[in-house]
Amino acid sequence: YWDDDPSNDFVLPDGSSLNPTKEDGNFTDRDYFRFGQKWNVSSAEESLFTYASGTSWEDYQHLDFMPKFLDELIEQYETSTDSADKAFI
């Protein structure tokens, strides 16, 4: 909800609110991903979208997708032995 009340910005389908997991009270990339996954529809009948001829809801479902999160990328580059990676960081 965008009503100038940050405490209800991330309401889950069950009515509860997503809680941030960072120690400083902020959300992580994983929190946002988890939020989106909770709202993922499970069938074509639930979808609010229309699709081009020859495509359907099934063409856009990648339920096994897992992004690389920022902290993973930073760790990958920080622990690399490649000097170019160190310079990149």
C-alpha positions in Angstrom: 0.0 0.0 0.0 1.3 3.4 -0.9 -0.3 5.5 1.8 2.7 7.2 3.5 2.7 4.5 6.2 5.9 2.4 5.6 4.7 -0.3 8.1 2.2 -1.6 5.6 4.1 -1.3 2.3 4.6 -5.1 2.0 1.4 -6.9 2.8 1.4 -10.6 2.0 -1.6 -12.5 0.5 -2.5 -13.8 4.0 -2.8 -10.2 5.3 0.4 -10.3 7.3 3.3 -7.9 6.7 6.7 -8.8 5.4 9.3 -8.1 8.1 12.8 -6.8 7.2 15.6 -9.2 8.0 18.6 -6.8 8.1 19.9 -6.0 11.6 19.3 -2.3 10.9 15.6 -2.9 10.2 15.8 -2.6 6.4 14.8 -5.0 3.8 17.3 -7.2 1.9 17.2 -8.2 -1.8 16.1 -11.7 -0.5 13.2 -10.1 1.4 12.0 -8.4 -1.8 12.3 -11.7 -3.8 10.5 -13.6 -1.1 7.7 -11.0 -1.2 7.3 -11.4 -4.9 7.3 -15.1 -4.7 4.4 -15.1 -2.2 2.3 -13.1 -4.7 3.1 -15.4 -7.6 -0.1 -16.8 -9.1 -0.3 -20.6 -9.4 -2.6 -20.9 -12.4 -3.6 -19.2 -15.6 -7.0 -18.5 -14.1 -5.5 -16.4 -11.4 -3.5 -14.2 -13.8 -4.6 -10.7 -14.5 -2.7 -10.5 -17.7 -3.6 -11.2 -21.3 -1.1 -12.9 -23.5 -0.2 -12.6 -27.2 -1.7 -15.2 -29.5 0.3 -18.4 -29.2 1.5 -17.7 -25.7 0.0 -18.3 -22.3 0.7 -17.9 -18.6 2.8 -21.1 -18.7 5.3 -19.5 -21.1 6.2 -16.9 -18.4 6.6 -19.2 -15.4 10.1 -20.0 -14.2 9.4 -21.2 -10.7 12.9 -22.6 -10.2 14.5 -19.2 -10.9 16.8 -17.9 -8.1 18.6 -14.7 -8.7 22.1 -13.9 -7.4 21.7 -11.5 -4.6 23.9 -8.5 -4.1 25.6 -9.9 -1.0 26.5 -13.1 -2.9 28.0 -11.0 -5.8 30.0 -8.9 -3.4 31.3 -12.0 -1.6 32.2 -13.6 -4.9 34.3 -10.7 -5.9 35.8 -10.1 -2.5 37.0 -13.7 -2.1 38.3 -13.9 -5.7 42.0 -14.3 -6.3 41.7 -12.4 -9.6 43.1 -8.9 -9.3 40.6 -7.6 -11.8 37.8 -8.8 -9.5 39.4 -7.0 -6.6 39.7 -3.8 -8.7 36.1 -4.1 -9.7 34.9 -4.2 -6.1 
